[in-house]
Amino acid sequence: MSRYDAVVIGSGHAGIEAALAAARMGAKTACVTLRLDRIGHMPCNCSIGGPAKGHLAREVDALGGQMGVTIDHALTHIRTVGTGKGPAVRTLRAHACKVLYPRLMRQAMDSVPDLTLIEAAVQTVLTDGDRAVGVRLEDGREIAAHSVVMTTGTFLNGVCHEGARKKRAARFGDDAVAGLSAFLWDIGIRTRRFKTGTTPRIGLSSIDTGRLGIQSCEKSAGPFSFVHDAVMPQSRMYDCFQTRTNDETHRIIRENIHLSAVYGKRIEGVGPRFCPSIEDKIVRFPDKESHPVFLEIEEWDGESVYVQGMSTSLPADVQLAFLRSMRGLEDVEMIRQGYAVEYDMADPSQLRPTLESKLCEGLFLAGQVNGTSGYEEAAAQGIVAGINAARRAQGQPEVVFPRDNSYIGVLIDDLVTKGVDDPYRMLTGRSEYRLFLRHDNADFRLTPIGREIGLVSDARWERFEEKRRMVEMKRTWLDSVAFSVRDNDLLISRGQPQVKTKTTGFDLLKRPDVRFADVVELAKESGAGAPPEDVSGARLVREADEQVEIQAKFDGFLKRQEAQLEQQRRMESLAIPRGFDYSSVRGISHESLEKFQRVRPETVAQAARIPGVRPTDIAVLIGHVRRAHAGNRERSIAAR
Amino acid sequence: MDGPGDTIVAPITGPFRAPVALIRVSGPDSWDIARKVFSFRLSVFSESEPKTEYRKPRTLEPRHAYYGAIIADNEEIDEGFLILFEEGRSYTGEASFELSCHGSPAIVRQIVSAMVGLGARPARPGEFTERAFMNGRIDLTQAEAVRETVEAATQAQQRRARLLRQGRLAQQVGALEERIARELARAEATVDFSEEIGELDRESARDAILTLVADIERTLSGYRGARLLREGLRVAIVGRPNVGKSSLLNALLGADRAIVTETPGTTRDTIEETVSMAGYPVVLTDTAGLRESTEQVERLGVERSMTAVETADEVWMLFEDPAGWTPEDEAVVASLGRESTLLVANKRDLPSQRKRVERPGALRVSALTGEGLEQLEDHIRSVFECGGAEIPLINERHKEDLEETADYLRHAAETLGTDLPTDLACVDLHGALQTVGRITGRTADEDILERIFREFCIGK
């Protein structure tokens, strides 16, 4: 029997990050996958990023993950989204070549010495009491491991629906898995049926692109990864096309809605509220006359185009009819129809913030199996599960990501504290301290953590330290340089309002139209002095300038949010002892008690976030937790 | 162990001489302690010498009063009533008892130390109420109300504390909290879903937020009323020497607190007393008579009078009714530098002098006979009640949180008035929500127990 520190089941976007993180941290890791040619497969929208998802992708990258690096090599289109919505919302979105992206992921996995890829089906997880000790493969082989990470996506009892036709499959072209659900039920994990859907694919040469709106690629928007100076040079990039649904589209869908797998009641699974099918959109927003539809090219030199905004489980002929009702698509050919897939998800409120199961030590669950949707959500969980699987195997303390420091933390805290009612998609608004959780400072928030746990490479770390040094230097200079009324002529000549009192460079940078370079110019002209020369590459300089500009322009907002954060951090640090006996606390109401016992929160702050918990019960809990801590202290002193 | 498992003891009456004092013991060992310190007295009539025998109680019914002896070290310390309370039906929610004894501080100390000898721990201030809270008997604002009730000296203070105990503040602030949450949700929805639901109507959002600010400001203006109720309306009684300021103080106090003589300038220092007038607390300050003086002590007294005037909510200007309003009185009023003073003509029991100048608007009273004093009560009532019949509920803790909430909301409204993105207004709306939640406890706050329970002054 082969022995590993960690075994990862699955090689989707969660499995890749889990396996790579564990192996890069020095854990001997095996990744078992049904098909090696499906590593990093993109069965749905072949894009990375977008609102809040871009934040997750950048955070995975900042920790030393793979997603950002690979997309920079494999993208066919990139642009900034959320411009005009503020610094917290702004991020990147890229389209991947769906052929190249998986191939590069396979290469990345092959290149890590401690990682072994195994093409096989897992029959079940092996346990010893309440502890996972490995996996058994369908062919009878057993693999022993300290930690087991399940990233099974939509494979558990997957059923695909195409109109009235349904068949057992996890997605187009892949068989479903039955055995692992039984294992989850056996150890007491609650599962539910969720549903997700994808859109039809259409032929590029059958689209009248001349009649469509165009979303241009902004090559300078990238790169995704903090380690790159730019996205990789490609011979050409693609634009993205836009059309809209109209009265006719809506009529066709409405008249055929009974044929849809979801509305025809053939699907019991709950679909994603924030990523609705076109049927959902038309039923739920009957007043809306038109919905935007984006056409995204899926691969270099290929025909396949993804119809973003049109996921559907209607029959193929209806899909073709409504596609052809739209401007520019009158003669379109459908390459493959859209379909819905139903699968088993495991209740994430039975997980700890490390993504380890509360019911089975050493078993980690990550990705879509936890009830999320999206590659970025999966990758974020994957890297956390991989990190903690490795830490466990190596006997190191676990790593928890607090929600005030990353979207990764927000995602996991939401999952384990609130559970999910429908496929969870990350949204900007889910983070209450999002002005700090910007996509541009993900490295400041997470790269030091990644370095500490051995996941960040020397090259990434040196680059980060250089950037940090530059930001500090620029900030110090901005605070030291000052403009006075004597400089007013100069300011006016540059179209700037005059200053009334002595104004530091930092204060001048707060003006909406002033960039860091402008302050440098003005300081040179006024004789106030220049900042130390930039010695780094242009990309790092630009990133550092951006940091000080954001610090200045949103200074007041950042300070006020910091004050809110401080209070929250104190509550996050008030840990509830493992195995705390809630039933001994008499002052807590029955409804809160039931929720505390079910979720078993690890901090008072987490307890306060459980939906439906009464505020006054939290105050009672604070009192009892402090007493428990006081008691523990006395006992430990007595033991000495 | 200092924890929920131990038994605590403290007197729950004040630390002064009184006919009766009450001691409370709460915790798992309390009933055992009660059986050890309490005995029934049996009078034994003996031929030789009169002798008292004691019998330990065999069964004691909770919520029944038993009369007997309090015994420590086989010696009777005192006698009193014992009442046991069972778990879940006591003030703290734990098994407990209350024991009355004579109100000598020495006896109380002796009994408490006897109980400590039996395994109880002296309770920290507020600890009984903290336990009541921890055991779910009361909520946070109610716990605060307990303190106010204990300290309430007047009817109005008691009424306010009762409203607090009934959770009225939590309701008021809860409504505020809900409105802020609604504005935040509206703004936040457009951050992620502007495509589906359109952009935020920033104009109307801004109006709604400014309305909230105005409502908080109105609540805050009630804070002065709340402070007056808690601390009393501060009134400085001023006037020329010998117009009867000290007599008025004594008359309103119903006691000879201030020394009254016929010699002008008797009061050299300011004297402060709290009285209940029309059921409201009033802190009266008797000041040295205001006149030019060559004597140093009296001059110092006059300076102190001016300080009292500056810190007072109200100034009552006393003058002699028989003499009427004199230029000297006019000079005193002018020297006060206050916009308004209440004019009180004293000694109306004496006959008017010939050249008496009538001063319209003055209340005519007699400190000596009590005639006309009810006009002062009416005046106090109108001061407290003119701000509307609503009893203001907030205290210092609430005031700070509400002010901070209003600040956040003002920032949010300001942001919406510029071309900055809506998401930045969310920063401050979230701050407002988090801050207002501290009052109700919805925002978990580690210090909240500290802030509430440590302010108790006695064992209660």
Interface residues (C-beta under 8 A of the other chain):
Chain A: P51 A52 G84 K85 G86 A88 V89 F274 F285 K288 P292 L427 T428 G429 E432 R434 L435 F554 G556 F557 R560 Q561 A563 Q564 Q567 Q568 R570 M571 L574 R586 G587 I588 S589 V604 A605 A607 A608 P615 T616 I618 A619 V620 I622 G623 H624 R626 R627 A628 A630 G631 E634
Chain B: M1 D2 G3 P4 G93 E130 F133 M134 N135 G136 R137 D139 L140 E188 A189 V191 D192 S194 E195 E196 Y408 H411 L420 P421 T422 D423 L424 C426 V427 D428 H430 G431 Q434 G437 T440 G441 R442 T443 A444 D445 E446 I448 L449
